[in-house]
């Protein structure tokens, strides 16, 4: 079972959370999710599956712009 | 007759002849020999003097030739030195001009590079400031719906990518 950490700037609505769960299930199958709230990412989402980081945070986008 | 004593005259003539012959033999010849010897010595001295004079003149001519050659060599060396001096001065001037041109070009290049670096730094700083401001605005202004739309777009993009 894959243990996944999801970092957000604010809690998600139930629809979006359901969409995220569907995406995680499709990708990883059986898994557990740990949510973290971190306002410093400004927005977007960061997913860490233990090996790989999917960084879709606004903070990283701004860093890329810089 | 005229009272002339021919015997006495004859005796006097004889004495005169004997005296003349004696003088000729005893005095004239040695004096003549002395005079010739003296003349020969004088001539020899004159010849020797002439020879010495000619030798001196020859030596003087040789020295004059050597002096002329030395002066000619001196003039040649001076001219060569002057020419070499001029060459060295020309080379030094050319080298100094080349170095000063290189220094000017280098300074110009450095100034341009510094200007470009300053401009680039300014642009980079301005970009960072703009992004920081954008970040602060986003943090304040981004709505829940917009944030979730960004998240859904990310998920879709990652799915498409894989």
Backbone of each chain as ProteinMPNN parsed JSONL, in Angstrom:
{"seq_chain_A": "XXXXXXXXXXXXXXXXXXXXXXXXXXXXXXXXXXXXXXXXXXXXXXXXXXXXXXXXXXXXXXXXXX", "coords_chain_A": {"N_chain_A": [[0.849, -1.194, 0.0], [0.532, 2.16, -0.877], [1.819, 5.022, 0.659], [0.736, 8.236, 0.715], [1.543, 11.679, 0.611], [-0.144, 14.68, 0.683], [0.033, 18.041, 0.027], [-1.532, 21.1, 0.663], [-2.789, 24.49, 0.267], [-5.085, 25.178, 1.448], [-7.985, 23.525, 2.854], [-9.762, 21.176, 0.724], [-12.711, 21.33, -1.356], [-15.432, 19.031, -1.185], [-15.991, 17.913, -3.702], [-13.73, 18.363, -5.224], [-11.872, 17.052, -3.662], [-12.786, 14.44, -3.976], [-12.277, 14.075, -6.663], [-9.516, 14.202, -6.58], [-8.972, 11.906, -5.014], [-9.87, 9.951, -6.764], [-8.054, 10.246, -8.797], [-5.689, 9.536, -7.482], [-6.237, 6.896, -6.832], [-6.48, 5.733, -9.328], [-3.892, 5.996, -10.139], [-2.215, 4.888, -8.131], [-3.571, 2.76, -7.035], [-4.494, 0.813, -4.257], [-4.197, 2.818, -1.409], [-2.985, 5.141, 1.128], [-3.769, 8.399, 2.349], [-2.183, 11.318, 3.503], [-2.983, 14.447, 4.548], [-1.637, 17.709, 4.319], [-1.634, 21.032, 5.48], [-0.36, 23.903, 4.197], [0.228, 27.136, 4.059], [2.205, 28.512, 2.864], [2.732, 27.56, 0.369], [1.101, 28.925, -1.248], [-0.904, 28.192, -3.03], [-2.496, 25.695, -5.19], [-1.1, 22.35, -5.495], [0.83, 19.779, -3.852], [2.183, 16.648, -4.309], [3.498, 13.825, -2.785], [4.818, 10.685, -3.175], [6.529, 9.089, -1.811], [8.632, 8.45, -3.37], [8.577, 10.065, -5.58], [7.976, 13.492, -6.415], [5.207, 15.437, -7.132], [4.863, 18.541, -8.077], [2.71, 21.016, -8.042], [2.411, 23.522, -7.02], [1.626, 26.989, -6.467], [3.688, 28.434, -5.481], [6.01, 27.081, -6.421], [5.609, 27.487, -9.112], [5.915, 30.258, -9.287], [8.555, 30.392, -8.506], [9.756, 29.115, -10.647], [9.181, 31.023, -12.583], [10.801, 33.102, -11.643]], "CA_chain_A": [[0.0, 0.0, 0.0], [1.361, 3.369, -0.999], [1.483, 6.094, 1.591], [0.874, 9.461, -0.073], [1.402, 12.946, 1.324], [-0.67, 15.739, -0.176], [0.131, 19.355, 0.683], [-2.452, 22.088, 0.075], [-2.77, 25.763, 1.005], [-6.357, 25.224, 2.2], [-8.737, 22.278, 2.632], [-10.475, 21.124, -0.558], [-14.147, 21.021, -1.321], [-15.639, 17.57, -1.272], [-15.918, 17.488, -5.118], [-12.32, 18.348, -5.665], [-11.207, 15.979, -2.914], [-13.197, 13.185, -4.621], [-11.527, 13.989, -7.92], [-8.127, 13.881, -6.215], [-8.952, 10.501, -4.594], [-10.007, 9.136, -7.974], [-6.763, 10.333, -9.525], [-4.699, 8.765, -6.723], [-6.587, 5.468, -6.944], [-6.131, 5.318, -10.679], [-2.433, 5.965, -10.295], [-1.515, 4.056, -7.15], [-4.378, 1.658, -6.522], [-4.784, 0.961, -2.833], [-3.248, 3.787, -0.836], [-3.476, 5.992, 2.224], [-3.397, 9.8, 2.098], [-2.006, 12.225, 4.641], [-3.092, 15.824, 4.064], [-0.932, 18.756, 5.071], [-2.002, 22.39, 5.078], [0.808, 24.805, 4.27], [-0.151, 28.342, 3.301], [3.358, 29.092, 2.161], [2.777, 27.143, -1.052], [0.277, 29.962, -1.882], [-2.041, 27.619, -3.744], [-2.095, 24.518, -5.938], [-1.003, 21.088, -4.763], [2.096, 19.042, -3.922], [1.933, 15.239, -3.975], [4.731, 13.061, -2.61], [4.433, 9.279, -3.002], [7.647, 8.358, -1.189], [9.755, 8.426, -4.311], [8.485, 11.139, -6.559], [7.19, 14.663, -5.991], [4.444, 16.18, -8.147], [4.771, 19.877, -7.481], [1.854, 21.935, -8.788], [2.106, 24.655, -6.142], [1.858, 28.314, -7.063], [5.031, 28.846, -5.041], [7.022, 26.558, -7.356], [5.414, 28.163, -10.406], [6.557, 31.577, -9.192], [10.0, 30.163, -8.468], [10.145, 28.86, -12.038], [9.159, 32.321, -13.266], [11.981, 33.861, -11.22]], "C_chain_A": [[0.886, 1.246, 0.0], [0.856, 4.435, -0.034], [1.779, 7.431, 0.891], [0.648, 10.681, 0.799], [0.954, 14.003, 0.328], [-0.622, 17.05, 0.611], [-0.713, 20.352, -0.086], [-2.332, 23.388, 0.87], [-4.054, 25.92, 1.838], [-7.105, 23.919, 1.939], [-9.55, 22.348, 1.342], [-11.982, 20.947, -0.332], [-14.3, 19.529, -1.525], [-15.538, 17.076, -2.714], [-14.468, 17.357, -5.58], [-11.563, 17.23, -4.952], [-11.538, 14.625, -3.541], [-12.446, 12.984, -5.926], [-10.07, 13.612, -7.654], [-7.995, 12.416, -5.817], [-9.026, 9.585, -5.808], [-8.692, 9.087, -8.736], [-5.709, 9.466, -8.839], [-4.959, 7.271, -6.86], [-6.196, 4.934, -8.317], [-4.617, 5.136, -10.824], [-1.783, 4.936, -9.388], [-2.322, 2.838, -6.687], [-4.68, 1.888, -5.05], [-3.724, 1.86, -2.193], [-3.862, 4.433, 0.398], [-2.979, 7.408, 1.934], [-3.266, 10.541, 3.42], [-2.026, 13.637, 4.07], [-2.308, 16.769, 4.98], [-1.421, 20.104, 4.551], [-0.777, 23.291, 5.293], [0.515, 26.019, 3.391], [1.009, 28.912, 2.493], [3.459, 28.623, 0.706], [1.863, 28.021, -1.91], [-0.968, 29.432, -2.579], [-1.568, 26.414, -4.519], [-1.949, 23.314, -5.036], [0.394, 20.492, -4.927], [1.812, 17.617, -3.47], [3.293, 14.534, -3.884], [4.362, 11.61, -2.304], [5.539, 8.444, -2.363], [8.855, 8.301, -2.09], [9.759, 9.687, -5.178], [7.602, 12.262, -6.025], [6.506, 15.247, -7.226], [4.183, 17.559, -7.551], [3.97, 20.794, -8.396], [1.497, 23.13, -7.94], [2.373, 25.976, -6.867], [3.25, 28.827, -6.675], [6.105, 28.351, -6.019], [6.864, 27.178, -8.743], [6.088, 29.535, -10.413], [8.079, 31.44, -9.179], [10.528, 29.899, -9.877], [10.176, 30.17, -12.836], [10.398, 33.147, -12.936], [13.213, 33.369, -11.945]], "O_chain_A": [[1.843, 1.36, 0.766], [-0.34, 4.706, 0.072], [2.92, 7.715, 0.527], [-0.28, 10.735, 1.606], [1.57, 14.202, -0.719], [-1.163, 17.15, 1.712], [-0.633, 20.448, -1.31], [-1.84, 23.393, 1.998], [-4.098, 26.688, 2.798], [-6.883, 23.275, 0.913], [-9.974, 23.423, 0.917], [-12.439, 20.488, 0.715], [-13.38, 18.857, -1.991], [-15.065, 15.965, -2.954], [-14.065, 16.388, -6.223], [-10.726, 16.551, -5.547], [-10.67, 13.756, -3.63], [-12.032, 11.873, -6.255], [-9.469, 12.823, -8.384], [-7.042, 11.746, -6.216], [-8.333, 8.57, -5.875], [-8.277, 8.045, -9.244], [-4.941, 8.761, -9.493], [-4.027, 6.477, -6.989], [-5.656, 3.835, -8.447], [-4.14, 4.247, -11.53], [-0.9, 4.193, -9.818], [-1.778, 1.97, -6.005], [-5.065, 2.982, -4.637], [-2.524, 1.685, -2.406], [-5.054, 4.304, 0.678], [-1.911, 7.596, 1.352], [-4.099, 10.419, 4.318], [-1.204, 13.99, 3.223], [-2.313, 16.649, 6.205], [-1.6, 20.295, 3.348], [-0.247, 23.416, 6.397], [0.548, 25.946, 2.163], [0.813, 29.692, 1.561], [4.184, 29.217, -0.093], [1.839, 27.894, -3.134], [-1.968, 30.14, -2.703], [-0.374, 26.116, -4.525], [-2.562, 23.233, -3.971], [1.051, 20.658, -5.954], [1.268, 17.396, -2.388], [4.123, 14.636, -4.788], [3.687, 11.327, -1.314], [5.475, 7.215, -2.38], [9.979, 8.122, -1.621], [10.803, 10.276, -5.458], [6.634, 12.036, -5.299], [7.153, 15.516, -8.238], [3.377, 17.711, -6.633], [4.483, 21.287, -9.4], [0.419, 23.704, -8.095], [3.225, 26.062, -7.751], [3.896, 29.552, -7.432], [7.0, 29.107, -6.399], [7.844, 27.372, -9.461], [6.735, 29.927, -11.385], [8.796, 32.256, -9.758], [11.593, 30.385, -10.258], [11.071, 30.397, -13.65], [10.975, 33.802, -13.804], [14.308, 33.885, -11.722]]}, "seq_chain_B": "XXXXXXXXXXXXXXXXXXXXXXXXXXXXXXXXXXXXXXXXXXXXXXXXXXXXXXXXXXXXXXXXXXXXXXXXXXXXXXXXXXXXXXXXXXXXXXXXXXXXXXXXXXXXXXXXXXXXXXXXXXXXXXXXXXXXXXXXXXXXXXXXXXXXXXXXXXXXXXXXXX", "coords_chain_B": {"N_chain_B": [[171.968, 94.568, -68.484], [168.739, 95.172, -67.867], [169.139, 94.913, -65.22], [168.17, 92.605, -64.194], [168.148, 89.713, -62.305], [168.407, 86.767, -63.424], [169.012, 84.393, -62.403], [168.211, 84.48, -59.733], [165.552, 84.911, -60.093], [164.871, 82.537, -61.258], [165.587, 80.827, -59.209], [163.699, 81.695, -57.276], [161.385, 81.051, -58.645], [161.712, 78.333, -58.766], [161.653, 77.74, -56.053], [159.06, 78.572, -55.581], [157.66, 76.776, -57.164], [158.371, 74.408, -55.905], [157.256, 74.926, -53.426], [154.614, 75.22, -54.168], [154.098, 72.672, -55.17], [154.618, 71.24, -52.855], [152.659, 72.324, -51.166], [150.444, 71.561, -52.587], [150.596, 68.834, -52.384], [150.765, 68.382, -49.645], [148.781, 69.928, -48.407], [146.558, 70.731, -50.063], [145.438, 68.344, -51.14], [144.715, 66.823, -48.751], [142.911, 68.671, -47.671], [141.091, 68.843, -49.739], [140.264, 66.196, -49.739], [139.171, 66.113, -47.227], [137.113, 67.941, -47.59], [135.629, 66.632, -49.535], [134.943, 64.344, -48.161], [133.483, 65.509, -46.136], [131.528, 66.649, -47.687], [130.376, 64.364, -48.71], [129.442, 63.27, -46.358], [127.644, 65.217, -45.622], [125.906, 65.025, -47.784], [125.093, 62.44, -47.392], [123.794, 62.786, -44.971], [121.85, 64.512, -45.858], [120.515, 62.83, -47.659], [119.744, 60.864, -45.898], [118.133, 62.393, -44.29], [116.224, 63.117, -46.189], [115.223, 60.587, -46.738], [114.201, 59.944, -44.244], [112.318, 61.973, -44.113], [110.671, 61.268, -46.227], [109.822, 58.819, -45.265], [108.513, 59.666, -42.964], [106.527, 61.217, -44.159], [105.223, 59.192, -45.504], [104.367, 57.673, -43.349], [102.762, 59.586, -42.167], [100.861, 59.858, -44.177], [99.827, 57.291, -44.037], [98.807, 57.319, -41.431], [97.02, 59.41, -41.744], [95.298, 58.158, -43.515], [94.414, 56.085, -41.878], [93.178, 57.599, -39.888], [91.193, 58.805, -41.424], [89.791, 56.52, -42.125], [89.002, 55.684, -39.601], [87.454, 57.864, -38.862], [85.499, 57.641, -40.791], [84.427, 55.162, -40.082], [83.565, 55.847, -37.548], [81.602, 57.749, -38.217], [79.901, 56.057, -39.602], [79.138, 54.287, -37.562], [77.884, 56.077, -35.844], [75.787, 56.929, -37.473], [74.484, 54.521, -37.806], [73.82, 53.988, -35.17], [72.12, 56.125, -34.718], [70.11, 55.494, -36.522], [69.285, 53.054, -35.45], [68.438, 53.933, -32.961], [66.272, 55.467, -33.749], [64.682, 53.459, -34.811], [64.172, 51.959, -32.488], [62.803, 53.853, -30.992], [60.58, 54.221, -32.66], [59.516, 51.646, -32.594], [58.954, 51.465, -29.851], [57.082, 53.525, -29.611], [55.086, 52.514, -31.293], [54.471, 50.168, -29.939], [53.612, 51.177, -27.492], [51.367, 52.57, -28.351], [49.858, 50.485, -29.324], [49.475, 49.03, -26.946], [48.105, 50.943, -25.441], [45.834, 51.239, -27.024], [44.828, 48.663, -26.763], [44.32, 48.636, -24.017], [42.392, 50.635, -23.871], [40.4, 49.489, -25.464], [39.908, 47.218, -23.934], [39.017, 48.369, -21.557], [36.735, 49.605, -22.531], [35.316, 47.369, -23.342], [34.991, 46.106, -20.88], [33.482, 48.041, -19.582], [31.187, 47.97, -21.149], [30.424, 45.34, -20.672], [29.98, 45.479, -17.937], [27.891, 47.266, -17.949], [25.986, 45.776, -19.349], [25.743, 43.637, -17.567], [24.779, 44.984, -15.336], [22.38, 45.912, -16.374], [21.143, 43.46, -16.921], [21.051, 42.423, -14.335], [19.414, 44.324, -13.192], [17.09, 43.89, -14.654], [16.605, 41.282, -13.862], [16.289, 41.636, -11.106], [14.072, 43.303, -11.166], [12.249, 41.537, -12.304], [12.137, 39.593, -10.275], [11.098, 41.109, -8.211], [8.642, 41.752, -9.335], [7.532, 39.189, -9.523], [7.474, 38.505, -6.819], [5.66, 40.414, -5.898], [3.473, 39.596, -7.395], [3.126, 37.088, -6.217], [2.384, 37.792, -3.606], [-0.005, 39.119, -4.149], [-1.45, 37.032, -5.319], [-1.593, 35.317, -3.133], [-3.298, 36.737, -1.495], [-5.505, 37.194, -3.137], [-6.344, 34.916, -4.564], [-9.015, 32.746, -5.161], [-11.022, 30.174, -3.578], [-12.27, 28.558, -5.493], [-10.731, 29.106, -7.758], [-8.261, 28.185, -6.912], [-8.807, 25.432, -6.607], [-9.44, 24.819, -9.196], [-6.948, 25.14, -10.343], [-5.65, 23.007, -9.113], [-7.058, 20.798, -10.142], [-6.453, 21.143, -12.834], [-3.739, 20.634, -12.725], [-3.703, 17.918, -11.972], [-4.898, 16.834, -14.224], [-3.032, 17.512, -16.137], [-0.772, 16.043, -15.267], [-1.785, 13.483, -15.611], [-2.14, 13.43, -18.39], [0.444, 13.719, -19.129], [1.71, 11.401, -18.247]], "CA_chain_B": [[170.718, 94.962, -69.193], [167.736, 95.8, -66.981], [169.519, 94.558, -63.862], [167.395, 91.419, -63.778], [169.002, 88.548, -61.987], [167.617, 85.627, -63.875], [169.272, 83.251, -61.522], [167.328, 84.633, -58.565], [164.164, 84.65, -60.542], [164.761, 81.091, -61.474], [165.564, 80.188, -57.874], [162.402, 81.987, -56.685], [160.384, 80.253, -59.353], [161.885, 76.944, -58.335], [161.104, 77.65, -54.672], [157.594, 78.671, -55.688], [157.137, 75.509, -57.694], [158.502, 73.405, -54.842], [156.236, 75.251, -52.408], [153.281, 74.904, -54.719], [153.944, 71.211, -55.213], [154.491, 70.796, -51.443], [151.324, 72.687, -50.655], [149.446, 70.727, -53.282], [150.647, 67.465, -51.861], [150.583, 68.311, -48.196], [147.617, 70.662, -47.892], [145.391, 70.755, -50.955], [144.801, 67.027, -51.221], [143.951, 66.496, -47.531], [141.737, 69.559, -47.537], [140.106, 68.404, -50.743], [139.694, 64.93, -49.269], [138.298, 66.456, -46.094], [135.919, 68.596, -48.121], [134.797, 65.594, -50.185], [134.354, 63.501, -47.1], [132.44, 66.337, -45.487], [130.411, 66.772, -48.643], [129.682, 63.065, -48.739], [128.684, 63.127, -45.106], [126.462, 66.11, -45.685], [124.974, 64.438, -48.749], [124.503, 61.277, -46.727], [122.802, 63.298, -44.007], [120.701, 65.018, -46.62], [119.771, 61.659, -48.159], [119.082, 60.233, -44.74], [117.014, 63.285, -43.916], [115.157, 62.966, -47.188], [114.593, 59.282, -46.522], [113.354, 60.071, -43.041], [111.179, 62.83, -44.442], [109.728, 60.463, -47.033], [109.218, 57.82, -44.373], [107.554, 60.398, -42.134], [105.361, 61.567, -44.971], [104.471, 57.949, -45.748], [103.665, 57.335, -42.103], [101.695, 60.584, -41.998], [99.787, 59.485, -45.106], [99.176, 56.095, -43.5], [97.999, 57.744, -40.28], [95.869, 60.167, -42.268], [94.353, 57.156, -44.041], [93.772, 55.404, -40.74], [92.266, 58.567, -39.244], [90.028, 58.941, -42.298], [89.012, 55.287, -42.002], [88.386, 55.703, -38.271], [86.365, 58.854, -38.885], [84.419, 57.074, -41.604], [83.817, 54.127, -39.248], [82.833, 56.561, -36.487], [80.387, 58.313, -38.819], [78.986, 54.945, -39.91], [78.58, 53.793, -36.296], [76.937, 57.094, -35.35], [74.578, 56.877, -38.312], [73.788, 53.265, -37.482], [73.234, 54.168, -33.836], [70.972, 57.039, -34.867], [69.056, 54.733, -37.194], [68.785, 52.059, -34.483], [67.702, 54.69, -31.951], [64.992, 55.838, -34.348], [63.885, 52.22, -34.893], [63.721, 51.614, -31.133], [61.766, 54.829, -30.625], [59.375, 53.919, -33.437], [58.938, 50.406, -32.044], [58.385, 51.769, -28.529], [55.847, 54.304, -29.824], [54.058, 51.613, -31.839], [54.056, 49.24, -28.882], [52.832, 51.944, -26.512], [50.06, 52.865, -28.941], [49.131, 49.21, -29.356], [49.055, 48.703, -25.578], [47.065, 51.884, -25.003], [44.608, 50.877, -27.744], [44.293, 47.436, -26.142], [43.767, 49.019, -22.708], [41.144, 51.377, -24.105], [39.408, 48.512, -25.934], [39.554, 46.359, -22.802], [38.2, 49.167, -20.644], [35.433, 49.788, -23.171], [34.623, 46.079, -23.282], [34.59, 45.893, -19.481], [32.382, 48.967, -19.274], [29.98, 47.449, -21.81], [30.021, 44.12, -19.96], [29.413, 45.901, -16.653], [26.58, 47.869, -18.235], [25.073, 44.669, -19.668], [25.486, 42.879, -16.333], [23.914, 45.805, -14.487], [21.045, 45.896, -16.987], [20.579, 42.125, -16.708], [20.746, 42.321, -12.91], [18.254, 45.182, -12.962], [15.922, 43.186, -15.198], [16.354, 40.111, -13.005], [15.733, 42.143, -9.846], [12.719, 43.781, -11.451], [11.441, 40.329, -12.486], [11.914, 38.975, -8.972], [10.17, 41.968, -7.46], [7.319, 41.584, -9.938], [7.022, 37.866, -9.142], [7.137, 38.582, -5.389], [4.399, 41.158, -5.778], [2.436, 38.71, -7.919], [2.903, 36.056, -5.2], [1.603, 38.357, -2.5], [-1.367, 39.37, -4.653], [-2.094, 35.723, -5.476], [-1.896, 34.772, -1.8], [-4.46, 37.449, -0.955], [-6.648, 37.306, -4.03], [-6.793, 33.685, -5.219], [-10.235, 32.225, -4.509], [-11.078, 28.709, -3.386], [-12.608, 27.935, -6.781], [-9.57, 29.208, -8.657], [-7.239, 27.272, -6.393], [-9.187, 24.045, -6.914], [-9.311, 24.65, -10.65], [-5.497, 24.929, -10.593], [-5.334, 21.628, -8.683], [-7.631, 19.863, -11.133], [-5.65, 21.277, -14.061], [-2.461, 19.932, -12.492], [-3.962, 16.471, -12.019], [-5.145, 16.477, -15.625], [-1.758, 17.622, -16.86], [0.076, 14.908, -14.887], [-2.348, 12.287, -16.255], [-1.807, 13.522, -19.818], [1.897, 13.568, -19.284], [2.053, 9.982, -18.058]], "C_chain_B": [[169.756, 95.571, -68.195], [168.009, 95.503, -65.508], [168.761, 93.372, -63.317], [168.326, 90.263, -63.526], [168.184, 87.275, -62.274], [167.841, 84.403, -62.995], [168.347, 83.286, -60.319], [165.868, 84.343, -58.925], [163.926, 83.159, -60.715], [164.705, 80.35, -60.141], [164.2, 80.411, -57.209], [161.291, 81.179, -57.339], [160.444, 78.798, -58.909], [161.327, 76.75, -56.937], [159.568, 77.681, -54.697], [156.984, 77.359, -56.157], [157.195, 74.435, -56.621], [157.431, 73.635, -53.771], [154.829, 74.875, -52.887], [153.032, 73.408, -54.737], [153.763, 70.675, -53.796], [153.105, 71.103, -50.882], [150.237, 71.797, -51.273], [149.396, 69.338, -52.647], [150.263, 67.414, -50.382], [149.28, 68.955, -47.706], [146.372, 70.522, -48.77], [144.661, 69.417, -50.971], [144.044, 66.645, -49.948], [142.716, 67.364, -47.349], [140.644, 69.139, -48.504], [139.423, 67.112, -50.305], [138.714, 65.178, -48.107], [136.969, 67.04, -46.584], [135.0, 67.559, -48.78], [134.115, 64.708, -49.153], [133.203, 64.236, -46.422], [131.219, 66.461, -46.383], [129.601, 65.476, -48.706], [128.844, 62.859, -47.475], [127.414, 63.981, -45.116], [125.415, 65.521, -46.627], [124.247, 63.227, -48.131], [123.435, 61.719, -45.722], [121.562, 63.805, -44.722], [119.843, 63.855, -47.128], [118.994, 60.989, -47.024], [117.879, 61.064, -44.288], [115.857, 63.152, -44.889], [114.408, 61.639, -46.996], [113.672, 59.332, -45.31], [112.115, 60.902, -43.321], [110.127, 62.042, -45.233], [109.017, 59.43, -46.171], [108.163, 58.467, -43.483], [106.302, 60.748, -42.91], [104.493, 60.338, -45.256], [103.68, 57.552, -44.514], [102.498, 58.295, -41.868], [100.508, 60.245, -42.908], [99.025, 58.263, -44.587], [98.275, 56.457, -42.316], [96.767, 58.526, -40.731], [94.801, 59.212, -42.803], [93.615, 56.454, -42.928], [92.766, 56.324, -40.063], [90.996, 58.72, -40.077], [89.128, 57.711, -42.174], [88.275, 55.257, -40.661], [87.214, 56.681, -38.242], [85.17, 58.335, -39.684], [83.654, 56.009, -40.814], [82.977, 54.765, -38.135], [81.507, 57.107, -37.037], [79.363, 57.206, -39.107], [78.302, 54.426, -38.647], [77.551, 54.778, -35.745], [75.634, 57.056, -36.139], [73.76, 55.638, -37.992], [73.096, 53.372, -36.123], [72.002, 55.065, -33.906], [69.784, 56.311, -35.489], [68.407, 53.747, -36.226], [67.939, 52.746, -33.412], [66.296, 55.035, -32.476], [64.073, 54.619, -34.426], [63.302, 51.868, -33.53], [62.604, 52.554, -30.693], [60.462, 54.524, -31.353], [58.68, 52.678, -32.889], [58.258, 50.677, -30.707], [57.087, 52.547, -28.677], [54.723, 53.386, -30.308], [53.523, 50.682, -30.766], [53.184, 49.957, -27.845], [51.434, 52.239, -27.05], [49.186, 51.598, -28.95], [48.584, 48.865, -27.968], [47.942, 49.647, -25.113], [45.75, 51.592, -25.715], [43.947, 49.654, -27.113], [43.646, 47.758, -24.794], [42.429, 49.73, -22.876], [40.035, 50.407, -24.518], [38.942, 47.631, -24.783], [38.647, 47.111, -21.824], [36.79, 49.36, -21.206], [34.608, 48.502, -23.064], [34.102, 45.793, -21.867], [33.405, 46.782, -19.117], [31.074, 48.462, -19.887], [29.454, 46.21, -21.076], [29.373, 44.476, -18.63], [28.022, 46.491, -16.858], [25.548, 46.768, -18.525], [24.704, 43.886, -18.418], [24.533, 43.653, -15.426], [22.484, 45.804, -15.026], [20.357, 44.558, -16.726], [20.161, 41.944, -15.251], [19.486, 43.121, -12.578], [16.977, 44.484, -13.434], [15.541, 42.005, -14.315], [15.71, 40.537, -11.687], [14.288, 42.597, -10.05], [11.773, 42.599, -11.613], [11.121, 39.674, -11.166], [10.908, 39.779, -8.166], [8.75, 41.784, -7.987], [6.696, 40.251, -9.524], [6.645, 37.842, -7.671], [5.8, 39.295, -5.179], [3.229, 40.29, -6.251], [2.092, 37.63, -6.907], [2.044, 36.573, -4.061], [0.159, 38.6, -2.929], [-2.132, 38.055, -4.765], [-2.523, 35.162, -4.124], [-3.159, 35.428, -1.224], [-5.719, 37.219, -1.799], [-7.189, 35.98, -4.568], [-7.995, 33.085, -4.44], [-10.153, 30.709, -4.379], [-11.337, 28.016, -4.716], [-11.403, 27.956, -7.734], [-8.465, 28.244, -8.228], [-7.563, 25.824, -6.762], [-9.129, 23.776, -8.415], [-7.833, 24.402, -11.027], [-5.12, 23.492, -10.251], [-5.846, 20.623, -9.71], [-6.862, 19.921, -12.449], [-4.321, 20.533, -13.927], [-2.665, 18.423, -12.615], [-4.147, 16.019, -13.46], [-3.826, 16.492, -16.409], [-0.855, 16.444, -16.538], [-0.437, 13.617, -15.527], [-1.984, 12.272, -17.733], [-0.331, 13.241, -20.053], [2.313, 12.115, -19.189], [1.422, 9.156, -19.167]], "O_chain_B": [[170.143, 96.625, -67.69], [167.186, 95.817, -64.648], [168.716, 93.16, -62.105], [169.149, 89.88, -64.356], [167.393, 86.809, -61.453], [166.99, 83.523, -62.867], [167.771, 82.27, -59.929], [165.11, 83.677, -58.22], [162.88, 82.627, -60.343], [163.93, 79.413, -59.947], [163.608, 79.485, -56.655], [160.379, 80.689, -56.672], [159.429, 78.131, -58.705], [160.638, 75.771, -56.647], [158.887, 76.956, -53.973], [155.964, 76.894, -55.647], [156.254, 73.665, -56.427], [156.796, 72.702, -53.281], [154.006, 74.32, -52.16], [151.955, 72.924, -54.387], [152.923, 69.814, -53.533], [152.474, 70.274, -50.226], [149.289, 71.359, -50.622], [148.333, 68.762, -52.411], [149.536, 66.525, -49.938], [148.743, 68.545, -46.677], [145.28, 70.233, -48.281], [143.439, 69.356, -50.836], [142.897, 66.203, -50.012], [141.648, 66.902, -46.947], [139.462, 69.082, -48.164], [138.214, 66.933, -50.46], [137.641, 64.585, -48.007], [135.888, 66.708, -46.098], [133.78, 67.59, -48.616], [132.933, 64.376, -49.239], [132.13, 63.688, -46.175], [130.071, 66.394, -45.942], [128.37, 65.47, -48.747], [127.72, 62.357, -47.514], [126.326, 63.572, -44.709], [124.22, 65.51, -46.332], [123.046, 63.013, -48.297], [122.353, 61.138, -45.624], [120.424, 63.59, -44.303], [118.615, 63.887, -47.04], [117.827, 60.616, -47.141], [116.807, 60.555, -43.963], [114.69, 63.084, -44.502], [113.182, 61.563, -47.075], [112.542, 58.843, -45.333], [111.019, 60.601, -42.848], [108.923, 62.113, -44.983], [107.817, 59.189, -46.302], [107.081, 57.92, -43.268], [105.18, 60.609, -42.422], [103.263, 60.392, -45.257], [102.517, 57.157, -44.59], [101.415, 57.898, -41.44], [99.345, 60.321, -42.511], [97.799, 58.181, -44.668], [97.146, 55.979, -42.205], [95.661, 58.358, -40.216], [93.602, 59.399, -42.597], [92.404, 56.242, -42.982], [91.661, 55.912, -39.71], [89.885, 58.761, -39.548], [87.903, 57.813, -42.124], [87.109, 54.87, -40.577], [86.149, 56.396, -37.696], [84.012, 58.546, -39.325], [82.425, 55.945, -40.854], [81.873, 54.322, -37.818], [80.449, 56.957, -36.425], [78.16, 57.368, -38.899], [77.1, 54.16, -38.626], [76.496, 54.385, -35.247], [74.54, 57.137, -35.58], [72.532, 55.679, -37.914], [71.965, 52.923, -35.94], [70.988, 54.812, -33.256], [68.637, 56.468, -35.071], [67.185, 53.607, -36.17], [66.891, 52.246, -33.003], [65.294, 54.918, -31.77], [62.874, 54.702, -34.158], [62.125, 51.528, -33.406], [61.604, 52.134, -30.11], [59.383, 54.559, -30.762], [57.459, 52.636, -32.736], [57.153, 50.202, -30.447], [56.111, 52.283, -27.975], [53.59, 53.448, -29.831], [52.322, 50.428, -30.673], [52.171, 49.429, -27.385], [50.446, 52.171, -26.318], [47.994, 51.621, -28.642], [47.428, 48.472, -27.812], [46.973, 49.225, -24.482], [44.679, 51.679, -25.113], [42.73, 49.587, -26.945], [42.581, 47.24, -24.461], [41.471, 49.479, -22.144], [38.909, 50.468, -24.023], [37.755, 47.329, -24.657], [37.654, 46.575, -21.331], [35.797, 49.291, -20.483], [33.417, 48.515, -22.753], [32.981, 45.324, -21.666], [32.463, 46.356, -18.45], [30.013, 48.508, -19.263], [28.251, 46.037, -20.88], [28.37, 43.884, -18.23], [27.105, 46.26, -16.07], [24.418, 46.803, -18.037], [23.549, 43.515, -18.211], [23.615, 43.088, -14.831], [21.515, 45.71, -14.272], [19.181, 44.5, -16.366], [19.097, 41.403, -14.952], [18.625, 42.686, -11.814], [15.951, 44.473, -12.753], [14.367, 41.746, -14.049], [14.753, 39.929, -11.207], [13.408, 42.322, -9.235], [10.641, 42.631, -11.131], [9.991, 39.244, -10.935], [10.003, 39.235, -7.532], [7.791, 41.674, -7.223], [5.506, 40.175, -9.215], [5.636, 37.247, -7.294], [4.944, 38.858, -4.409], [2.167, 40.242, -5.631], [0.924, 37.281, -6.74], [1.113, 35.908, -3.605], [-0.779, 38.328, -2.179], [-3.294, 37.959, -4.369], [-3.617, 34.621, -3.963], [-3.971, 34.779, -0.563], [-6.825, 37.071, -1.279], [-8.346, 35.907, -4.983], [-7.956, 32.951, -3.217], [-9.312, 30.06, -5.001], [-10.704, 27.009, -5.032], [-11.103, 26.974, -8.413], [-7.828, 27.585, -9.05], [-6.679, 25.079, -7.183], [-8.817, 22.669, -8.853], [-7.519, 23.584, -11.893], [-4.378, 22.838, -10.984], [-5.127, 19.7, -10.094], [-6.643, 18.899, -13.1], [-3.844, 19.896, -14.866], [-1.891, 17.736, -13.283], [-3.637, 14.977, -13.873], [-3.553, 15.611, -17.224], [-0.228, 15.891, -17.441], [0.35, 12.763, -15.936], [-1.572, 11.243, -18.27], [0.066, 12.616, -21.036], [3.161, 11.649, -19.95], [1.586, 7.937, -19.197]]}, "name": "protein", "num_of_chains": 2, "seq": "XXXXXXXXXXXXXXXXXXXXXXXXXXXXXXXXXXXXXXXXXXXXXXXXXXXXXXXXXXXXXXXXXXXXXXXXXXXXXXXXXXXXXXXXXXXXXXXXXXXXXXXXXXXXXXXXXXXXXXXXXXXXXXXXXXXXXXXXXXXXXXXXXXXXXXXXXXXXXXXXXXXXXXXXXXXXXXXXXXXXXXXXXXXXXXXXXXXXXXXXXXXXXXXXXXXXXXXXXXXXXXXXXXXX"}
